[in-house]
Amino acid sequence: MKIIHFADLHLGVENYGHIDADTGLSSRFLDFLESFDLLVEYALEKKADLVLFCGDAYKSRDPSQTQQREFARRIKKLTECGIPVFLLVGNHDLPNATGRATTTEIFDTLSIENVYVAGHPGIFRISTPSGIIQVVALPWLKRSNVIGKEDARNLDFAQLNQKMQAILKGIIDQLSAELDPALPAVLSAHVWVQGARVGSEETMSIGQEHMLLSSAVAKPCFDYVALGHIHRHQVLCEQPPVVYSGSLERLDFGDEDDEKGFYVVEIEHTAQTRWTSFEFRSIAGRRFLIIKVNLTSEDTDPTETVLKLIESSRNEICGNIVRLEISLTHEFEGRLDERRIRQAAAEAYYFSILKNVKRQVRSRLGNTSVEEISPIMALQTFIDLKHGDYSKENVAKLAEFGAEIINSSRDS
């Protein structure tokens, strides 16, 4: 049985792009669709038995009609060729208000053949060209939907997370006990497993997220554990394989050094044999590149110093998203010819200049320098300092809405 495992598509991330003249769509949106197309073509070419998507189809909880159309087109292409598709609900797929639909619920509502949508924990028995497979679904569960207000009233963040961890572990244990040991089984979860190395998702969320211990998911009844939520692909455990596929495309500079792609999983589960193999298939995608230059008093012509560095990096710059980070003193700031610098980097897909001007450091957030931290970190520091002034509910709301405002302003 051959399975394609991917996650964190995040259609709708359009920063660092421009409007495509031919389609009128964001060029970054087209980048993401191109990566998705490569996965779909691979699944069709290799005659995959199942495509397993582990959450976060879109960046926004309210994707545009165009984003939904393009996502559905590719799902349809897979299912029309006889490949079932499993769609797990991630945190970005959840609505803001109770009673509203998730972003992928429409497939379930229309009863689209060969599409399975998991918005709640459960076991799905999916017929594939190579037989039946059991998929244990653990979608993203909001803490507020699992732990009642009364239960959480006197608990701090650490205690809330411990309680959430125990609840999620209990769900997995209960569903595991219901599996048929004669059939292959995988766990599909959108969750943060302790020990995972994070990537660009640090800039897309804030606050205390609940985590699961790897022992809670690495159960011997599973032939493979397919994870979503963390954007860096990685293997947390070999027996059974506990694997984050990572995001399919680079989202921001936090992904600069990360390979992107999906996992190809092969399972043989019979009365005589039981083994699993898995391999990461990389997708080139659009590259992010940071070029750093530190101007000192020895640079008599700072603009020329920067131009020489750009010239030496021309092959890497061409067609990629590039940020030039210039460290300089206040006296040098007015001597840089940004027009010439931008002209020299004209072959970049997207080019920006970040100047780190060395000035007198101010400290307004405890021992943290305002100039040295990102807006997300500044908000978290403020929340930590003011924690005693607000209720736990208001702290959580402040963190969530503050992060949304910061991310929205970054994209614009």
Secondary structure by P-SEA (a helix, b strand, c coil): cbbbbcccccccccccccccccccccaaaaaaaaaaaaaaaaaaaacccbbbbcccccccccccaaaaaaaaaaaaaaaaacbbbbbbbcccccccccccccccccccccccccbbbbcccccccccccccbbbbbccccccccccccccccccccaaaaaaaaaaaaaaaaaaaaaaccccbbbbbbbccccccccccccccccccbbbbbcccccccccccbbbbccccbbbbccccccccccccccccccccccbbbbbbbbbbbbcccccbbbbbbbbbbcbbbbbbbbbbccccccaaaaaaaaaaaacccccccbbbbbbbbccccccccaaaaaaaaaccccbbbbbbbccccccccccccccccccaaaaaaaaaaaacccccaaaaaaaaaaaaaaaaaaaac
